[in-house]
Amino acid sequence: MSKGILGLIEKVKIHNNGKVVEADALVDTGAAMTSIDLDLATEAQLGPVKRTFKVKAPITKSVEQRPVVMVTIEVGGRKIEVEANLKDRSHMKYPILIGRNLLYRNFLVDIEKSPEKVEQ
């Protein structure tokens, strides 16, 4: 199967046991793992927690442990099952961050396909 093309901002659907929740996502090739806002995860009834994932903040260098769940995300016309960590993203513009674990072998990123100005 050929790779799809995503822009920096994409509409995504989270699928879980017949429930579908839609949200905007920021594509971040610098993020190892996909991340979902806690409120959105609750709305989609994601779980159970499989493990925790250690994340180091790029600016403060502080380390935090985040819960990780399996989730089916539909983006770019494809449904992909992937691990995602859960974090309070309510202070951020996009409730989902698409990381390399979802992009790998599935998508290329084309910034020309994106809005002119992307703010986090």
N, C-alpha and C positions, 0 to 999 in steps of 0.2 A: 504494500500500500504506500502511495506517495505521501509526502509530508504536506500538511495543511499550512496555511499562512495566517498568522495572527498579528494584529496591531498591538499597540501598547495598552489600549483599553478595549475590553471585550465584554459582551453580554454573556452570562453563563447561567446554566440551570444546574441545581443540585438535585439529584434523584435519590430518594430513599424510601423503600417499601411503598411505592405508588405515590408518594408525596413529591411534588416538584416545587422548589423555591428558586426564584430568579433574582439575580443581582448583577451589578457591574463589578468587573475585576480588573486589576492592574497586572500586566504581565511584567515580571521582574526576573531577568536572566541572572541577576546576582543573588537571588534567593535559592537556596538548595531545595527547600520544600514549600509546597503550597500551604497557604495559611488562610483560615476562615474565622470570621468574627464569631465570638461566643454567642451573641444573640441570634445570629443567622443559623448557627449550628443547632441551637435550641429549637428554633422554628422548624428546621428540617428534621429534627429528632435524630441527629447523628449520634452514633455510639455503637457499641461500647468503646471505651478507651483501650487501645491495644498496648500502648507503651508511652513513654515520655521521650521528648526530643530536646536536647540541650541547644539553646540559641544564644549567641553572643551578640549584643547590640553593637553596631558598627562605630558609633560615636563614643558612648560611655564605656564600652567594653564590659559592661555588666552581663552576667550569665543568668539565664532563667530556664527553668524546665517547663515545657509545654506538653499538654496531653495530645496524643496522636490518635486519629480515627481513620478508618477506611471510608472513602466516599466516592460516589460516581458523579463525575462532573461532565456536563455536556457543554462543549465549546467548539466553535469552528465547525459545527455540523457533526462532531464525533462525541461519543460517550466513552469516557476513560475512567477506570477505577484506579484510584491513587490514594496514597497516604496524605493526610493534611493535618497540620497542627492547629490547635485552637488557641485564640488570643483575643483579648478585648481590643478591637480595632475601631471602636465607636468614635474615637477622636480623629480617625483617618477618613479620607474622602471615599476610599474604596473598601468594601467589607471583605473582599477576597483578593488575595495576592497569588497569582499563578507562578509557581516556581519551576525550577529546572526538572524536578521529578515528573511533572506533567508534560513539559515541553519535549523532553528527551525522546527521540525516535518518532515523535508525533507531529511537531510543528516547527516552523521557522518563524522568526519575528521580523516584520517589515514595518519600520517606523513611519513610512510614508502612508501606511494604511490607517494611521492614528490621527486624532485631533492635533491641531498645531501646538497647543500648549497643554501639557499634562502636569497636574499638580497633585501632590500627595497630601 
